[in-house]
């Protein structure tokens, strides 16, 4: 009986953790294979988000690119999600506070970039 109670408690705890992770809004970043970089949520380009914690999934499709997320106004935050020569997918949690953000490819920042605002 005691083993059953312990097992039940463990399953319940895992269910709670899974529910919390599943409820985190997801953002999808893509860089490459050509000279393109995007950030979307539910298939739409991100231009404005509410402050909070997000799961960011970045697909890096070219060894010559990177994906960096940086807060440009309203504080300091810079996170390199992928770097040259990485190719593949990386998933990170990011806490976004109010301000203006930029995502870009570090080697090609002048032409591969986008911005969004967090309120």
Residue, then its C-alpha position, 0 to 999 in steps of 0.5 A: x500500500x505504501x509503494x502505491x501511495x508513493x507511486x501515486x504521489x510521484x505521478x501527480x507531481x510529474x503531471x503538475x510539472x508537465x502542466x506548467x511546462x505545457x502552459x508556457x507560451x511558445x515562440x518559434x525562431x528560424x534562421x536559414x537556410x538562406x539569409x532569412x531569420x524569423x520569430x513566430x507565435x502560432x504561425x504569425x510573425x511576432x511584433x508585440x508580446x506580453x511580459x512573461x516567460x516563454x519557451x523559445x524553440x530555434x531551428x538553425x538551418x545553416x552553419x553560417x548563421x546564429x540566432x541572438x535575442x537582445x533587449x534594445x531598450x528598457x534594460x539589458x538582456x542578450x542571449x545567444x541561442x545558437x552560434x556558428x557553426x551549430x545546426x539543429x534545434x535548441x529550446x530555451x526558456x526566456x523571461x521577457x520584461x517590458x521593452x524593445x527587443x531585437x533578434x538577429x544573426x550575429x555575422x549578418x546582423x545588418x541584413x538578418x534581423x527583426x524587432x518586437x515590443x514587450x508590454 
